[in-house]
Amino acid sequence: MWLPNHAISLEPSHAADAYRWEPFSYTTGVTSYDVIVAGAGPSGSTAARLLARDGARVLMLDKATFPRDKPCGGGITFRADDANDLDLSPVTEREIYGGRFSSDLKRPFTRTNDMRLARMTQRWRLDAYLAEQAAAAGAEFRDGLGVREISFDGRKTRVATNGDVYEAPILIGADGVNGMTSRSLGLQPAGEHAVALEANYPITDALAEEWGHLIGLDLGGTPGGYCWVFPKGDHLNIGVGGWTNIGPELRPRLDAYTRFVGLDPAKLEGHRGYRLPLRREGEPVVRGNTMLVGDAAALVDPLSGEGIWAAFVSGRLAAEEAAKYLSGGIGNLTGYQRSLERVMHDEIIASRRLMGMLQRLPPIAVMVMKHYDPLWRALIQIIRGDLTYPELMRRLGPLRHVTNRWADWEIARHESTLRAQPRIDIDGGD
Ligand SMILES: Cc1cc2nc3c(=O)[nH]c(=O)nc-3n(C[C@H](O)[C@H](O)[C@H](O)COP(=O)(O)OP(=O)(O)OC[C@H]3O[C@@H](n4cnc5c(N)ncnc54)[C@H](O)[C@@H]3O)c2cc1C
């Protein structure tokens, strides 16, 4: 009887159908690499580039043909920019210095700042650039080639695509919220998702003048989220996102916010709905020799919906772990779980609590942001990566124990409401 040659905790009862655990019966026609990366979004391209730069033989697969777009505001905060060692100026269409804020479509005001807060890009542009950089570092990039089936013989993972078959001692699952890697490995996050709907509005000279360096954010009217305007080179991206149970309200909210910022919803085009995965702390992101990164690991920030920062960070951490494994320094990849928890655990908890608090007192939170400079400065520091959410909470002093408890209660209340409602899924893109 065949047995794996080192301990891999893949109990058959947890494994989904697409993941087969068996000795490989054939070896011809299979190309070998050190690492296979499934998915070429920001998380996959980052992992592939860093590993290839270190000399690993990397294959990066994406089922879409590049350049491909993805529903996304395309906002890259400067904390995300800092978490990435590439210069993103070539794909930056606008730089943001402030925002036009409002509270449930009322009381609009503008606040700006001397320092840049975010870059605005379009995902077809950003992701093509990141994949190109991975290829330039030596990774082999095959687009239009989706991973169909994953199997593992205790030593190598074999990946069957809609074309050839590949194998490697390490697989990095970077295939996004609807990807098959986490599903195949029985690692699908149990946490809830947020949903979002976005569309594009053609830009005029007057709109470019008005929105060129500002984003729009309406807080408080959308449970678990907000409405936004993100300016791009040739359009405004207007969207709304929040907890899954608001799915049916997304379209009317999007139209209402568009009218609120003085635009005609009839001119919105290319509407796209999509899910944002939210992780519960402690959920596994490693199984055997596979690590999950980015949206595949459900690393979206619960408060802001930002996912590109976590995609860059997790891509780098997975690459570091893979490099150590390939050099024989470690015997398994479980250190990736620990390093990810170190960076993300407290961050995600604090972000979720802040979201819980914001839900209860949105008009007050918006007014405080308008009139109370320390909060505005703290927000800028967070967006620029100079302050973390847990550090912000610590500034509350002993009061934070009360606010934490209150936020946890808010979240529990929301979750029990959700459990009582029928599940609404928005799947798009992939
Ligand atoms: C409406 C909306 C707005 C958002 N706005 C922002 C924002 O402004 N700023 C921000 O930071 N975040 C934002 N996010 C979140 C952000 O888009 C994601 O967190 C981010 O794209 C995650 O990157 P990733 O590389 O993990 O996955 P993705 O970017 O989703 O990439 C996954 C890749 O895997 C490929 N793939 C899927 N299945 C397979 C397969 N079987 N085989 C091979 N390849 C496969 C897909 O084609 C895709 O290219 C937004 C999300 C939504 C839905």
The ligand as a Gaussian input file, in Angstrom:
#p B3LYP/6-31G(d) Opt

LIG

0 1
 C      -16.061000      45.936000      -6.324000
 C      -14.726000      45.781000      -5.631000
 C      -13.945000      46.889000      -5.392000
 C      -12.683000      46.741000      -4.783000
 N      -11.904000      47.846000      -4.647000
 C      -10.686000      47.723000      -4.092000
 C       -9.826000      48.842000      -4.022000
 O      -10.133000      49.936000      -4.489000
 N       -8.614000      48.672000      -3.418000
 C       -8.208000      47.464000      -2.908000
 O       -7.115000      47.385000      -2.341000
 N       -9.002000      46.362000      -3.020000
 C      -10.198000      46.461000      -3.603000
 N      -10.973000      45.344000      -3.758000
 C      -10.442000      44.022000      -3.349000
 C       -9.427000      43.525000      -4.405000
 O      -10.009000      43.590000      -5.679000
 C       -8.973000      42.083000      -4.117000
 O       -8.736000      41.941000      -2.739000
 C       -7.712000      41.726000      -4.889000
 O       -7.992000      41.662000      -6.276000
 C       -7.142000      40.366000      -4.457000
 O       -6.066000      40.019000      -5.306000
 P       -5.706000      38.488000      -5.583000
 O       -4.447000      38.473000      -6.370000
 O       -5.735000      37.718000      -4.327000
 O       -6.926000      37.910000      -6.431000
 P       -7.514000      38.388000      -7.866000
 O       -7.088000      39.761000      -8.162000
 O       -8.973000      38.094000      -7.813000
 O       -6.804000      37.424000      -8.882000
 C       -7.136000      36.050000      -8.962000
 C       -6.701000      35.530000     -10.323000
 O       -6.861000      34.113000     -10.341000
 C       -7.343000      33.731000     -11.598000
 N       -7.974000      32.410000     -11.469000
 C       -9.188000      32.110000     -10.949000
 N       -9.403000      30.773000     -11.013000
 C       -8.283000      30.234000     -11.579000
 C       -7.905000      28.919000     -11.922000
 N       -8.704000      27.867000     -11.692000
 N       -6.697000      28.704000     -12.500000
 C       -5.854000      29.757000     -12.746000
 N       -6.188000      31.043000     -12.467000
 C       -7.373000      31.278000     -11.877000
 C       -8.303000      34.838000     -12.014000
 O       -8.467000      34.865000     -13.423000
 C       -7.546000      36.068000     -11.475000
 O       -6.702000      36.625000     -12.458000
 C      -12.245000      45.459000      -4.371000
 C      -13.030000      44.331000      -4.594000
 C      -14.260000      44.494000      -5.220000
 C      -15.091000      43.259000      -5.489000

